[in-house]
Amino acid sequence: MPTDEQLAVELLARTDYGRVATSMRALPFLAFARHITVDGRLLLRMHKGLGYHQACAGSVVAYGADNLSAVRSGEGLWTVQIVGRCGAHEPTADELDRFGPAPHRVDGEPFDPVYLSIEPEFATVHSTDSGLEHRYTHRP
């Protein structure tokens, strides 16, 4: 069975969006982000105009996603949280392609993308109905 960090990254690769959590001016907050996984890292695309990326870059953040609205057959529900250091990232052409089209506007403003990278240091994975456990106990 893979480590929690490996399983978390694998599951995150099945979703497109999640929520990043950190603090801004000593208060906790959550922001949604588009994500992709690359070589065990999580890359985020956020709207620069909101300024949330400034609170994330250089900090330890938590990132979470789930399959609550898109359960695969036989899988059960799962939720993932990774914690790691977040930093600015300059995406490659391939990474930009994998992110797909960006929204045109966010809160009425033109979308201005900013990219971040999270190196998972700690992860938690929770699932219902033993869907994930069943999958890994029957692996060759």
N, CA, C and O atoms as a GROMACS GRO file, in nm:
protein
  560
    1MET      N    1   0.085  -0.118   0.000
    1MET     CA    2   0.000   0.000   0.000
    1MET      C    3   0.089   0.123   0.000
    1MET      O    4   0.188   0.127   0.072
    2PRO      N    5   0.055   0.226  -0.080
    2PRO     CA    6   0.138   0.346  -0.085
    2PRO      C    7   0.130   0.424   0.046
    2PRO      O    8   0.039   0.404   0.127
    3THR      N    9   0.226   0.514   0.066
    3THR     CA   10   0.223   0.601   0.184
    3THR      C   11   0.105   0.697   0.172
    3THR      O   12   0.048   0.713   0.064
    4ASP      N   13   0.068   0.759   0.283
    4ASP     CA   14  -0.041   0.856   0.279
    4ASP      C   15  -0.011   0.970   0.182
    4ASP      O   16  -0.101   1.016   0.112
    5GLU      N   17   0.114   1.015   0.178
    5GLU     CA   18   0.150   1.124   0.087
    5GLU      C   19   0.133   1.080  -0.058
    5GLU      O   20   0.080   1.157  -0.139
    6GLN      N   21   0.177   0.959  -0.093
    6GLN     CA   22   0.162   0.909  -0.230
    6GLN      C   23   0.016   0.890  -0.266
    6GLN      O   24  -0.027   0.928  -0.375
    7LEU      N   25  -0.061   0.833  -0.175
    7LEU     CA   26  -0.204   0.812  -0.199
    7LEU      C   27  -0.276   0.946  -0.213
    7LEU      O   28  -0.362   0.960  -0.300
    8ALA      N   29  -0.241   1.042  -0.129
    8ALA     CA   30  -0.304   1.174  -0.136
    8ALA      C   31  -0.279   1.239  -0.272
    8ALA      O   32  -0.372   1.292  -0.333
    9VAL      N   33  -0.156   1.235  -0.320
    9VAL     CA   34  -0.124   1.295  -0.450
    9VAL      C   35  -0.196   1.219  -0.561
    9VAL      O   36  -0.246   1.281  -0.656
   10GLU      N   37  -0.203   1.087  -0.551
   10GLU     CA   38  -0.274   1.007  -0.652
   10GLU      C   39  -0.422   1.045  -0.656
   10GLU      O   40  -0.479   1.059  -0.764
   11LEU      N   41  -0.483   1.060  -0.540
   11LEU     CA   42  -0.624   1.096  -0.537
   11LEU      C   43  -0.646   1.240  -0.586
   11LEU      O   44  -0.742   1.267  -0.656
   12LEU      N   45  -0.556   1.330  -0.549
   12LEU     CA   46  -0.569   1.469  -0.596
   12LEU      C   47  -0.561   1.477  -0.748
   12LEU      O   48  -0.621   1.565  -0.809
   13ALA      N   49  -0.488   1.385  -0.810
   13ALA     CA   50  -0.478   1.384  -0.956
   13ALA      C   51  -0.613   1.353  -1.021
   13ALA      O   52  -0.630   1.377  -1.141
   14ARG      N   53  -0.708   1.300  -0.946
   14ARG     CA   54  -0.841   1.267  -0.999
   14ARG      C   55  -0.938   1.386  -0.992
   14ARG      O   56  -1.048   1.378  -1.046
   15THR      N   57  -0.898   1.492  -0.928
   15THR     CA   58  -0.985   1.608  -0.912
   15THR      C   59  -0.920   1.730  -0.976
   15THR      O   60  -0.800   1.731  -1.001
   16ASP      N   61  -0.998   1.831  -1.001
   16ASP     CA   62  -0.945   1.952  -1.064
   16ASP      C   63  -0.930   2.069  -0.967
   16ASP      O   64  -0.843   2.154  -0.984
   17TYR      N   65  -1.016   2.074  -0.866
   17TYR     CA   66  -1.019   2.188  -0.774
   17TYR      C   67  -1.015   2.142  -0.630
   17TYR      O   68  -1.057   2.032  -0.596
   18GLY      N   69  -0.964   2.229  -0.546
   18GLY     CA   70  -0.960   2.205  -0.403
   18GLY      C   71  -0.957   2.337  -0.330
   18GLY      O   72  -0.984   2.442  -0.386
   19ARG      N   73  -0.921   2.329  -0.202
   19ARG     CA   74  -0.918   2.448  -0.118
   19ARG      C   75  -0.784   2.456  -0.046
   19ARG      O   76  -0.738   2.359   0.014
   20VAL      N   77  -0.723   2.573  -0.052
   20VAL     CA   78  -0.598   2.596   0.018
   20VAL      C   79  -0.630   2.675   0.145
   20VAL      O   80  -0.709   2.769   0.143
   21ALA      N   81  -0.567   2.634   0.254
   21ALA     CA   82  -0.589   2.700   0.383
   21ALA      C   83  -0.458   2.752   0.438
   21ALA      O   84  -0.357   2.682   0.438
   22THR      N   85  -0.460   2.875   0.483
   22THR     CA   86  -0.345   2.937   0.548
   22THR      C   87  -0.399   3.049   0.634
   22THR      O   88  -0.518   3.051   0.664
   23SER      N   89  -0.316   3.141   0.676
   23SER     CA   90  -0.366   3.255   0.752
   23SER      C   91  -0.323   3.384   0.685
   23SER      O   92  -0.218   3.394   0.623
   24MET      N   93  -0.408   3.482   0.700
   24MET     CA   94  -0.379   3.615   0.648
   24MET      C   95  -0.412   3.716   0.758
   24MET      O   96  -0.525   3.721   0.807
   25ARG      N   97  -0.313   3.795   0.794
   25ARG     CA   98  -0.328   3.892   0.904
   25ARG      C   99  -0.377   3.820   1.030
   25ARG      O  100  -0.468   3.868   1.099
   26ALA      N  101  -0.316   3.708   1.059
   26ALA     CA  102  -0.339   3.626   1.179
   26ALA      C  103  -0.477   3.561   1.184
   26ALA      O  104  -0.517   3.511   1.289
   27LEU      N  105  -0.549   3.561   1.073
   27LEU     CA  106  -0.679   3.496   1.069
   27LEU      C  107  -0.676   3.383   0.966
   27LEU      O  108  -0.618   3.399   0.858
   28PRO      N  109  -0.738   3.270   0.997
   28PRO     CA  110  -0.741   3.160   0.900
   28PRO      C  111  -0.836   3.192   0.785
   28PRO      O  112  -0.935   3.262   0.802
   29PHE      N  113  -0.803   3.139   0.668
   29PHE     CA  114  -0.895   3.151   0.554
   29PHE      C  115  -0.875   3.036   0.458
   29PHE      O  116  -0.771   2.969   0.458
   30LEU      N  117  -0.977   3.015   0.375
   30LEU     CA  118  -0.976   2.914   0.269
   30LEU      C  119  -0.996   2.983   0.136
   30LEU      O  120  -1.072   3.080   0.126
   31ALA      N  121  -0.929   2.934   0.033
   31ALA     CA  122  -0.948   2.984  -0.102
   31ALA      C  123  -0.948   2.867  -0.198
   31ALA      O  124  -0.872   2.771  -0.179
   32PHE      N  125  -1.031   2.872  -0.299
   32PHE     CA  126  -1.032   2.763  -0.396
   32PHE      C  127  -0.920   2.783  -0.497
   32PHE      O  128  -0.877   2.895  -0.523
   33ALA      N  129  -0.874   2.672  -0.553
   33ALA     CA  130  -0.766   2.677  -0.651
   33ALA      C  131  -0.781   2.561  -0.748
   33ALA      O  132  -0.833   2.455  -0.712
   34ARG      N  133  -0.736   2.581  -0.868
   34ARG     CA  134  -0.722   2.473  -0.967
   34ARG      C  135  -0.589   2.407  -0.937
   34ARG      O  136  -0.492   2.477  -0.907
   35HIS      N  137  -0.582   2.275  -0.945
   35HIS     CA  138  -0.455   2.208  -0.917
   35HIS      C  139  -0.428   2.097  -1.018
   35HIS      O  140  -0.518   2.042  -1.081
   36ILE      N  141  -0.299   2.066  -1.030
   36ILE     CA  142  -0.252   1.948  -1.102
   36ILE      C  143  -0.141   1.887  -1.017
   36ILE      O  144  -0.083   1.955  -0.932
   37THR      N  145  -0.112   1.760  -1.040
   37THR     CA  146  -0.001   1.696  -0.970
   37THR      C  147   0.112   1.670  -1.068
   37THR      O  148   0.088   1.629  -1.182
   38VAL      N  149   0.235   1.696  -1.023
   38VAL     CA  150   0.353   1.678  -1.106
   38VAL      C  151   0.465   1.624  -1.018
   38VAL      O  152   0.509   1.691  -0.925
   39ASP      N  153   0.511   1.503  -1.047
   39ASP     CA  154   0.625   1.443  -0.975
   39ASP      C  155   0.609   1.450  -0.823
   39ASP      O  156   0.703   1.486  -0.752
   40GLY      N  157   0.492   1.416  -0.774
   40GLY     CA  158   0.469   1.413  -0.630
   40GLY      C  159   0.441   1.549  -0.568
   40GLY      O  160   0.420   1.558  -0.447
   41ARG      N  161   0.442   1.654  -0.648
   41ARG     CA  162   0.411   1.788  -0.599
   41ARG      C  163   0.272   1.828  -0.644
   41ARG      O  164   0.215   1.768  -0.735
   42LEU      N  165   0.219   1.928  -0.579
   42LEU     CA  166   0.090   1.983  -0.615
   42LEU      C  167   0.113   2.124  -0.667
   42LEU      O  168   0.171   2.208  -0.598
   43LEU      N  169   0.068   2.151  -0.789
   43LEU     CA  170   0.079   2.284  -0.848
   43LEU      C  171  -0.059   2.348  -0.847
   43LEU      O  172  -0.158   2.284  -0.882
   44LEU      N  173  -0.065   2.474  -0.807
   44LEU     CA  174  -0.191   2.547  -0.797
   44LEU      C  175  -0.195   2.663  -0.895
   44LEU      O  176  -0.092   2.724  -0.925
   45ARG      N  177  -0.315   2.692  -0.944
   45ARG     CA  178  -0.340   2.814  -1.021
   45ARG      C  179  -0.451   2.889  -0.948
   45ARG      O  180  -0.560   2.837  -0.925
   46MET      N  181  -0.419   3.014  -0.914
   46MET     CA  182  -0.515   3.099  -0.843
   46MET      C  183  -0.525   3.234  -0.914
   46MET      O  184  -0.446   3.265  -1.003
   47HIS      N  185  -0.624   3.312  -0.874
   47HIS     CA  186  -0.640   3.448  -0.927
   47HIS      C  187  -0.551   3.544  -0.848
   47HIS      O  188  -0.567   3.559  -0.726
   48LYS      N  189  -0.460   3.606  -0.917
   48LYS     CA  190  -0.365   3.698  -0.854
   48LYS      C  191  -0.435   3.820  -0.792
   48LYS      O  192  -0.389   3.874  -0.691
   49GLY      N  193  -0.544   3.862  -0.853
   49GLY     CA  194  -0.613   3.983  -0.809
   49GLY      C  195  -0.666   3.979  -0.667
   49GLY      O  196  -0.686   4.084  -0.606
   50LEU      N  197  -0.689   3.861  -0.613
   50LEU     CA  198  -0.738   3.851  -0.476
   50LEU      C  199  -0.627   3.863  -0.372
   50LEU      O  200  -0.653   3.895  -0.256
   51GLY      N  201  -0.503   3.839  -0.413
   51GLY     CA  202  -0.389   3.852  -0.322
   51GLY      C  203  -0.366   3.735  -0.229
   51GLY      O  204  -0.275   3.739  -0.147
   52TYR      N  205  -0.447   3.631  -0.240
   52TYR     CA  206  -0.432   3.516  -0.150
   52TYR      C  207  -0.299   3.446  -0.170
   52TYR      O  208  -0.243   3.389  -0.075
   53HIS      N  209  -0.247   3.449  -0.289
   53HIS     CA  210  -0.120   3.383  -0.318
   53HIS      C  211  -0.007   3.441  -0.234
   53HIS      O  212   0.088   3.370  -0.201
   54GLN      N  213  -0.017   3.568  -0.198
   54GLN     CA  214   0.088   3.630  -0.116
   54GLN      C  215   0.092   3.572   0.024
   54GLN      O  216   0.199   3.561   0.084
   55ALA      N  217  -0.024   3.535   0.076
   55ALA     CA  218  -0.028   3.473   0.209
   55ALA      C  219   0.020   3.328   0.202
   55ALA      O  220   0.070   3.275   0.302
   56CYS      N  221   0.005   3.264   0.087
   56CYS     CA  222   0.043   3.123   0.072
   56CYS      C  223   0.193   3.106   0.046
   56CYS      O  224   0.258   3.023   0.110
   57ALA      N  225   0.247   3.184  -0.047
   57ALA     CA  226   0.388   3.168  -0.088
   57ALA      C  227   0.480   3.196   0.030
   57ALA      O  228   0.470   3.299   0.096
   58GLY      N  229   0.569   3.102   0.056
   58GLY     CA  230   0.663   3.113   0.166
   58GLY      C  231   0.609   3.063   0.299
   58GLY      O  232   0.679   3.070   0.400
   59SER      N  233   0.487   3.013   0.300
   59SER     CA  234   0.425   2.964   0.423
   59SER      C  235   0.397   2.815   0.413
   59SER      O  236   0.403   2.756   0.305
   60VAL      N  237   0.368   2.756   0.526
   60VAL     CA  238   0.316   2.620   0.528
   60VAL      C  239   0.166   2.631   0.514
   60VAL      O  240   0.101   2.705   0.588
   61VAL      N  241   0.110   2.557   0.419
   61VAL     CA  242  -0.033   2.561   0.392
   61VAL      C  243  -0.091   2.421   0.400
   61VAL      O  244  -0.018   2.322   0.397
   62ALA      N  245  -0.221   2.415   0.409
   62ALA     CA  246  -0.294   2.289   0.396
   62ALA      C  247  -0.376   2.299   0.269
   62ALA      O  248  -0.428   2.406   0.236
   63TYR      N  249  -0.386   2.188   0.197
   63TYR     CA  250  -0.466   2.184   0.075
   63TYR      C  251  -0.555   2.061   0.082
   63TYR      O  252  -0.507   1.952   0.113
   64GLY      N  253  -0.682   2.079   0.055
   64GLY     CA  254  -0.774   1.967   0.063
   64GLY      C  255  -0.862   1.957  -0.058
   64GLY      O  256  -0.894   2.057  -0.122
   65ALA      N  257  -0.902   1.835  -0.088
   65ALA     CA  258  -0.997   1.807  -0.195
   65ALA      C  259  -1.067   1.676  -0.162
   65ALA      O  260  -1.026   1.604  -0.071
   66ASP      N  261  -1.173   1.647  -0.236
   66ASP     CA  262  -1.250   1.525  -0.211
   66ASP      C  263  -1.324   1.485  -0.337
   66ASP      O  264  -1.317   1.552  -0.440
   67ASN      N  265  -1.394   1.374  -0.326
   67ASN     CA  266  -1.476   1.328  -0.438
   67ASN      C  267  -1.624   1.329  -0.400
   67ASN      O  268  -1.703   1.250  -0.454
   68LEU      N  269  -1.662   1.416  -0.311
   68LEU     CA  270  -1.799   1.417  -0.260
   68LEU      C  271  -1.904   1.436  -0.368
   68LEU      O  272  -2.017   1.392  -0.353
   69SER      N  273  -1.868   1.502  -0.478
   69SER     CA  274  -1.966   1.523  -0.585
   69SER      C  275  -1.939   1.434  -0.707
   69SER      O  276  -2.010   1.445  -0.807
   70ALA      N  277  -1.839   1.347  -0.699
   70ALA     CA  278  -1.806   1.264  -0.815
   70ALA      C  279  -1.746   1.131  -0.772
   70ALA      O  280  -1.632   1.100  -0.805
   71VAL      N  281  -1.823   1.052  -0.700
   71VAL     CA  282  -1.776   0.923  -0.651
   71VAL      C  283  -1.766   0.825  -0.767
   71VAL      O  284  -1.859   0.811  -0.846
   72ARG      N  285  -1.651   0.756  -0.778
   72ARG     CA  286  -1.634   0.652  -0.880
   72ARG      C  287  -1.693   0.521  -0.830
   72ARG      O  288  -1.698   0.497  -0.709
   73SER      N  289  -1.736   0.438  -0.920
   73SER     CA  290  -1.798   0.311  -0.885
   73SER      C  291  -1.704   0.227  -0.798
   73SER      O  292  -1.587   0.208  -0.833
   74GLY      N  293  -1.756   0.178  -0.686
   74GLY     CA  294  -1.680   0.091  -0.597
   74GLY      C  295  -1.577   0.162  -0.512
   74GLY      O  296  -1.503   0.096  -0.440
   75GLU      N  297  -1.571   0.292  -0.517
   75GLU     CA  298  -1.465   0.364  -0.448
   75GLU      C  299  -1.506   0.414  -0.310
   75GLU      O  300  -1.421   0.416  -0.220
   76GLY      N  301  -1.629   0.452  -0.288
   76GLY     CA  302  -1.668   0.516  -0.164
   76GLY      C  303  -1.621   0.661  -0.165
   76GLY      O  304  -1.550   0.704  -0.255
   77LEU      N  305  -1.660   0.732  -0.064
   77LEU     CA  306  -1.619   0.872  -0.052
   77LEU      C  307  -1.477   0.881   0.003
   77LEU      O  308  -1.436   0.798   0.084
   78TRP      N  309  -1.402   0.981  -0.040
   78TRP     CA  310  -1.270   1.006   0.016
   78TRP      C  311  -1.246   1.155   0.028
   78TRP      O  312  -1.304   1.236  -0.044
   79THR      N  313  -1.161   1.189   0.121
   79THR     CA  314  -1.117   1.325   0.139
   79THR      C  315  -0.967   1.323   0.168
   79THR      O  316  -0.918   1.234   0.237
   80VAL      N  317  -0.898   1.421   0.115
   80VAL     CA  318  -0.752   1.427   0.124
   80VAL      C  319  -0.711   1.564   0.176
   80VAL      O  320  -0.770   1.665   0.140
   81GLN      N  321  -0.611   1.566   0.261
   81GLN     CA  322  -0.549   1.692   0.302
   81GLN      C  323  -0.399   1.672   0.299
   81GLN      O  324  -0.347   1.575   0.354
   82ILE      N  325  -0.330   1.765   0.236
   82ILE     CA  326  -0.184   1.764   0.243
   82ILE      C  327  -0.140   1.893   0.310
   82ILE      O  328  -0.206   1.996   0.300
   83VAL      N  329  -0.028   1.885   0.376
   83VAL     CA  330   0.032   2.001   0.441
   83VAL      C  331   0.175   2.009   0.390
   83VAL      O  332   0.246   1.908   0.386
   84GLY      N  333   0.216   2.127   0.352
   84GLY     CA  334   0.353   2.144   0.305
   84GLY      C  335   0.388   2.289   0.280
   84GLY      O  336   0.302   2.377   0.284
   85ARG      N  337   0.515   2.310   0.253
   85ARG     CA  338   0.563   2.446   0.223
   85ARG      C  339   0.519   2.483   0.083
   85ARG      O  340   0.529   2.404  -0.010
   86CYS      N  341   0.470   2.605   0.071
   86CYS     CA  342   0.418   2.656  -0.056
   86CYS      C  343   0.512   2.764  -0.108
   86CYS      O  344   0.562   2.846  -0.032
   87GLY      N  345   0.536   2.762  -0.238
   87GLY     CA  346   0.621   2.862  -0.299
   87GLY      C  347   0.572   2.900  -0.437
   87GLY      O  348   0.490   2.830  -0.496
   88ALA      N  349   0.621   3.011  -0.487
   88ALA     CA  350   0.587   3.055  -0.622
   88ALA      C  351   0.639   2.953  -0.722
   88ALA      O  352   0.738   2.884  -0.696
   89HIS      N  353   0.573   2.943  -0.835
   89HIS     CA  354   0.611   2.844  -0.936
   89HIS      C  355   0.593   2.904  -1.075
   89HIS      O  356   0.494   2.972  -1.102
   90GLU      N  357   0.689   2.881  -1.161
   90GLU     CA  358   0.679   2.921  -1.302
   90GLU      C  359   0.648   2.795  -1.382
   90GLU      O  360   0.736   2.711  -1.402
   91PRO      N  361   0.525   2.781  -1.430
   91PRO     CA  362   0.487   2.656  -1.497
   91PRO      C  363   0.552   2.642  -1.634
   91PRO      O  364   0.578   2.740  -1.704
   92THR      N  365   0.576   2.516  -1.670
   92THR     CA  366   0.626   2.484  -1.805
   92THR      C  367   0.508   2.490  -1.902
   92THR      O  368   0.392   2.499  -1.860
   93ALA      N  369   0.537   2.484  -2.029
   93ALA     CA  370   0.431   2.483  -2.131
   93ALA      C  371   0.340   2.361  -2.113
   93ALA      O  372   0.219   2.371  -2.128
   94ASP      N  373   0.399   2.246  -2.080
   94ASP     CA  374   0.321   2.125  -2.057
   94ASP      C  375   0.229   2.141  -1.936
   94ASP      O  376   0.113   2.101  -1.940
   95GLU      N  377   0.280   2.200  -1.829
   95GLU     CA  378   0.199   2.222  -1.709
   95GLU      C  379   0.083   2.318  -1.739
   95GLU      O  380  -0.030   2.294  -1.695
   96LEU      N  381   0.112   2.425  -1.813
   96LEU     CA  382   0.005   2.518  -1.850
   96LEU      C  383  -0.103   2.446  -1.929
   96LEU      O  384  -0.222   2.470  -1.908
   97ASP      N  385  -0.063   2.359  -2.020
   97ASP     CA  386  -0.158   2.281  -2.098
   97ASP      C  387  -0.242   2.193  -2.009
   97ASP      O  388  -0.363   2.181  -2.029
   98ARG      N  389  -0.179   2.130  -1.910
   98ARG     CA  390  -0.252   2.041  -1.818
   98ARG      C  391  -0.351   2.117  -1.731
   98ARG      O  392  -0.454   2.062  -1.693
   99PHE      N  393  -0.321   2.243  -1.699
   99PHE     CA  394  -0.417   2.322  -1.622
   99PHE      C  395  -0.545   2.348  -1.701
   99PHE      O  396  -0.652   2.365  -1.643
  100GLY      N  397  -0.534   2.349  -1.832
  100GLY     CA  398  -0.651   2.373  -1.914
  100GLY      C  399  -0.689   2.519  -1.917
  100GLY      O  400  -0.618   2.605  -1.865
  101PRO      N  401  -0.803   2.546  -1.980
  101PRO     CA  402  -0.844   2.686  -1.994
  101PRO      C  403  -0.874   2.750  -1.859
  101PRO      O  404  -0.928   2.687  -1.768
  102ALA      N  405  -0.837   2.875  -1.849
  102ALA     CA  406  -0.861   2.950  -1.725
  102ALA      C  407  -0.997   3.019  -1.735
  102ALA      O  408  -1.047   3.042  -1.845
  103PRO      N  409  -1.056   3.052  -1.621
  103PRO     CA  410  -1.180   3.129  -1.627
  103PRO      C  411  -1.152   3.268  -1.686
  103PRO      O  412  -1.038   3.316  -1.682
  104HIS      N  413  -1.253   3.329  -1.740
  104HIS     CA  414  -1.235   3.464  -1.795
  104HIS      C  415  -1.236   3.571  -1.688
  104HIS      O  416  -1.165   3.670  -1.696
  105ARG      N  417  -1.319   3.549  -1.584
  105ARG     CA  418  -1.334   3.650  -1.480
  105ARG      C  419  -1.345   3.582  -1.343
  105ARG      O  420  -1.392   3.469  -1.332
  106VAL      N  421  -1.302   3.654  -1.241
  106VAL     CA  422  -1.321   3.613  -1.101
  106VAL      C  423  -1.375   3.734  -1.026
  106VAL      O  424  -1.312   3.840  -1.025
  107ASP      N  425  -1.489   3.718  -0.965
  107ASP     CA  426  -1.554   3.827  -0.893
  107ASP      C  427  -1.566   3.953  -0.979
  107ASP      O  428  -1.548   4.065  -0.930
  108GLY      N  429  -1.595   3.933  -1.107
  108GLY     CA  430  -1.615   4.045  -1.197
  108GLY      C  431  -1.489   4.105  -1.257
  108GLY      O  432  -1.497   4.195  -1.341
  109GLU      N  433  -1.372   4.058  -1.214
  109GLU     CA  434  -1.245   4.109  -1.265
  109GLU      C  435  -1.185   4.010  -1.364
  109GLU      O  436  -1.209   3.889  -1.353
  110PRO      N  437  -1.107   4.058  -1.462
  110PRO     CA  438  -1.039   3.965  -1.552
  110PRO      C  439  -0.946   3.872  -1.472
  110PRO      O  440  -0.875   3.917  -1.382
  111PHE      N  441  -0.948   3.744  -1.507
  111PHE     CA  442  -0.865   3.646  -1.438
  111PHE      C  443  -0.718   3.671  -1.471
  111PHE      O  444  -0.680   3.681  -1.588
  112ASP      N  445  -0.636   3.681  -1.367
  112ASP     CA  446  -0.492   3.701  -1.379
  112ASP      C  447  -0.427   3.585  -1.304
  112ASP      O  448  -0.424   3.586  -1.181
  113PRO      N  449  -0.374   3.485  -1.374
  113PRO     CA  450  -0.326   3.365  -1.305
  113PRO      C  451  -0.194   3.386  -1.231
  113PRO      O  452  -0.107   3.462  -1.274
  114VAL      N  453  -0.183   3.317  -1.120
  114VAL     CA  454  -0.058   3.307  -1.046
  114VAL      C  455  -0.044   3.160  -1.009
  114VAL      O  456  -0.143   3.092  -0.980
  115TYR      N  457   0.080   3.110  -1.009
  115TYR     CA  458   0.104   2.967  -0.989
  115TYR      C  459   0.189   2.944  -0.865
  115TYR      O  460   0.285   3.016  -0.838
  116LEU      N  461   0.151   2.840  -0.791
  116LEU     CA  462   0.220   2.803  -0.668
  116LEU      C  463   0.249   2.654  -0.671
  116LEU      O  464   0.187   2.578  -0.746
  117SER      N  465   0.344   2.612  -0.589
  117SER     CA  466   0.381   2.472  -0.576
  117SER      C  467   0.380   2.434  -0.429
  117SER      O  468   0.428   2.510  -0.344
  118ILE      N  469   0.326   2.317  -0.399
  118ILE     CA  470   0.327   2.264  -0.262
  118ILE      C  471   0.400   2.131  -0.263
  118ILE      O  472   0.365   2.041  -0.340
  119GLU      N  473   0.500   2.118  -0.177
  119GLU     CA  474   0.571   1.991  -0.155
  119GLU      C  475   0.507   1.922  -0.035
  119GLU      O  476   0.522   1.970   0.077
  120PRO      N  477   0.435   1.813  -0.055
  120PRO     CA  478   0.369   1.747   0.059
  120PRO      C  479   0.468   1.698   0.164
  120PRO      O  480   0.564   1.627   0.132
  121GLU      N  481   0.446   1.738   0.287
  121GLU     CA  482   0.527   1.691   0.399
  121GLU      C  483   0.446   1.600   0.491
  121GLU      O  484   0.501   1.517   0.563
  122PHE      N  485   0.317   1.617   0.487
  122PHE     CA  486   0.225   1.540   0.570
  122PHE      C  487   0.094   1.528   0.495
  122PHE      O  488   0.052   1.624   0.430
  123ALA      N  489   0.029   1.414   0.504
  123ALA     CA  490  -0.098   1.396   0.435
  123ALA      C  491  -0.190   1.309   0.518
  123ALA      O  492  -0.147   1.221   0.593
  124THR      N  493  -0.318   1.336   0.504
  124THR     CA  494  -0.420   1.248   0.561
  124THR      C  495  -0.518   1.212   0.451
  124THR      O  496  -0.552   1.294   0.366
  125VAL      N  497  -0.561   1.088   0.453
  125VAL     CA  498  -0.659   1.037   0.358
  125VAL      C  499  -0.764   0.963   0.440
  125VAL      O  500  -0.732   0.875   0.520
  126HIS      N  501  -0.890   0.998   0.418
  126HIS     CA  502  -1.000   0.930   0.485
  126HIS      C  503  -1.098   0.884   0.379
  126HIS      O  504  -1.123   0.954   0.281
  127SER      N  505  -1.155   0.763   0.399
  127SER     CA  506  -1.251   0.711   0.302
  127SER      C  507  -1.361   0.635   0.373
  127SER      O  508  -1.346   0.591   0.487
  128THR      N  509  -1.473   0.620   0.303
  128THR     CA  510  -1.585   0.544   0.355
  128THR      C  511  -1.595   0.411   0.281
  128THR      O  512  -1.542   0.395   0.171
  129ASP      N  513  -1.661   0.318   0.342
  129ASP     CA  514  -1.697   0.190   0.280
  129ASP      C  515  -1.577   0.108   0.234
  129ASP      O  516  -1.593   0.022   0.147
  130SER      N  517  -1.460   0.131   0.287
  130SER     CA  518  -1.339   0.053   0.257
  130SER      C  519  -1.304   0.051   0.110
  130SER      O  520  -1.234  -0.040   0.066
  131GLY      N  521  -1.350   0.148   0.032
  131GLY     CA  522  -1.322   0.151  -0.111
  131GLY      C  523  -1.173   0.158  -0.142
  131GLY      O  524  -1.126   0.086  -0.229
  132LEU      N  525  -1.100   0.242  -0.073
  132LEU     CA  526  -0.957   0.255  -0.098
  132LEU      C  527  -0.880   0.136  -0.041
  132LEU      O  528  -0.788   0.085  -0.105
  133GLU      N  529  -0.919   0.091   0.078
  133GLU     CA  530  -0.851  -0.022   0.139
  133GLU      C  531  -0.866  -0.147   0.053
  133GLU      O  532  -0.770  -0.222   0.034
  134HIS      N  533  -0.985  -0.170   0.002
  134HIS     CA  534  -1.011  -0.286  -0.084
  134HIS      C  535  -0.925  -0.280  -0.210
  134HIS      O  536  -0.872  -0.381  -0.255
  135ARG      N  537  -0.912  -0.162  -0.265
  135ARG     CA  538  -0.834  -0.145  -0.388
  135ARG      C  539  -0.688  -0.184  -0.366
  135ARG      O  540  -0.628  -0.247  -0.454
  136TYR      N  541  -0.631  -0.149  -0.253
  136TYR     CA  542  -0.488  -0.172  -0.231
  136TYR      C  543  -0.459  -0.309  -0.170
  136TYR      O  544  -0.346  -0.357  -0.181
  137THR      N  545  -0.554  -0.372  -0.106
  137THR     CA  546  -0.526  -0.505  -0.051
  137THR      C  547  -0.531  -0.613  -0.158
  137THR      O  548  -0.483  -0.724  -0.134
  138HIS      N  549  -0.588  -0.585  -0.272
  138HIS     CA  550  -0.596  -0.683  -0.379
  138HIS      C  551  -0.500  -0.652  -0.494
  138HIS      O  552  -0.518  -0.701  -0.605
  139ARG      N  553  -0.401  -0.573  -0.467
  139ARG     CA  554  -0.301  -0.540  -0.569
  139ARG      C  555  -0.203  -0.655  -0.585
  139ARG      O  556  -0.166  -0.719  -0.486
  140PRO      N  557  -0.160  -0.683  -0.709
  140PRO     CA  558  -0.062  -0.790  -0.729
  140PRO      C  559   0.074  -0.751  -0.676
  140PRO      O  560   0.169  -0.829  -0.684
   0.00000   0.00000   0.00000
